[in-house]
Every structure is written in C-alpha cells, then in structure tokens.
Amino acid sequence: MGNVTKHPANAPRKRHDDGQIIPGDDYDRLWRAQQAAMLLAAINNDVAVAAGVSHDATAAVAEYIRDDMLEILNHSQLTSESL
C-alpha cells in the first residue's frame, strides 16, 4: 500500500457542523467497500490458503477499499456547506 493520502482530520470545522453528506453513488460505493471489508475479515489464513488466495490479492482488495474510502471522503460535503 504505497502512496497513502491522509484525510485532513485536523481540518478546521465550524462548531455547528454535525455531519457530512455524500451522493447516492458514493453511498453505493460505501456499501461495496463494506462488503469487501467483511469478506476480508471472514477469511483467515487457512481459508485463504485452501482457496488459493494470495497475500497480494488480499492486499489489493484492502488498497482498493482504502482508495475508494478516501475518494468518497474527498467528495463529501459538510452539512453546513450543502445548505
């Protein structure tokens, strides 16, 4: 997982901001990422070996999830910005 772009957790926020809004397409992407994460969590080493799943494959899925989540966060808007 090479180039990690960090979400600006320390970005200044106004006191009345209470959430973020994402478009419907990004909501679907969140669902797919959640399903992929659940699949990764369910596969232990024995299952992965028996199924022929390599470490590279699981790392690629994890990287896909990370990249998709960062993109979704970058597209999101604070609730106060959408009003």
C-alpha positions in Angstrom: 0.0 0.0 0.0 2.3 2.6 -1.3 1.1 6.2 -1.6 -1.2 6.9 1.4 -3.2 10.1 1.2 -4.4 11.1 4.6 -7.8 12.7 5.1 -7.3 16.1 6.8 -8.5 15.1 10.2 -7.3 18.3 11.7 -9.1 20.4 9.1 -10.8 23.4 10.7 -14.5 22.8 11.3 -17.2 25.2 12.5 -18.9 24.4 15.7 -22.3 23.9 14.2 -21.1 21.2 11.7 -22.7 18.0 12.7 -22.1 15.7 9.8 -21.2 15.1 6.2 -23.4 14.4 3.1 -22.4 12.0 0.3 -24.1 11.5 -3.0 -26.1 8.3 -3.7 -23.5 6.8 -5.9 -20.9 7.2 -3.2 -23.3 5.6 -0.7 -23.4 2.5 -3.0 -19.6 2.6 -3.1 -19.6 2.6 0.7 -21.8 -0.5 0.7 -19.5 -2.3 -1.7 -16.4 -1.3 0.4 -18.2 -2.6 3.5 -19.0 -5.9 1.8 -15.3 -6.3 0.7 -14.1 -5.5 4.2 -16.4 -8.1 5.7 -15.1 -10.6 3.2 -11.5 -9.9 4.1 -12.4 -10.1 7.8 -14.0 -13.5 7.3 -11.0 -15.1 5.5 -8.5 -16.4 7.9 -5.1 -17.8 6.7 -6.3 -21.4 6.5 -9.3 -20.5 4.3 -7.2 -18.2 2.1 -4.5 -20.9 1.6 -7.2 -23.5 0.8 -8.9 -21.2 -1.7 -5.6 -20.2 -3.3 -6.0 -16.5 -2.2 -2.6 -14.9 -2.1 -1.3 -12.2 0.2 -1.1 -9.9 -2.8 -4.8 -10.4 -3.5 -5.9 -9.5 0.0 -3.6 -6.5 0.0 -5.0 -5.4 -3.4 -8.6 -5.6 -2.0 -7.5 -3.7 1.1 -5.9 -1.0 -1.0 -9.0 -0.7 -3.2 -11.1 -0.2 -0.1 -8.7 2.4 1.2 -8.6 4.3 -2.1 -12.4 4.2 -2.5 -13.0 5.4 1.0 -10.6 8.3 0.6 -12.3 9.3 -2.7 -15.7 9.2 -1.0 -14.5 11.3 1.8 -13.0 13.8 -0.6 -16.4 14.1 -2.4 -18.4 14.5 0.8 -19.6 17.9 2.0 -20.2 19.2 5.4 -23.9 19.6 6.1 -23.4 23.3 6.6 -21.9 23.6 3.1 -24.9 21.9 1.4 -27.5 24.3 2.8 
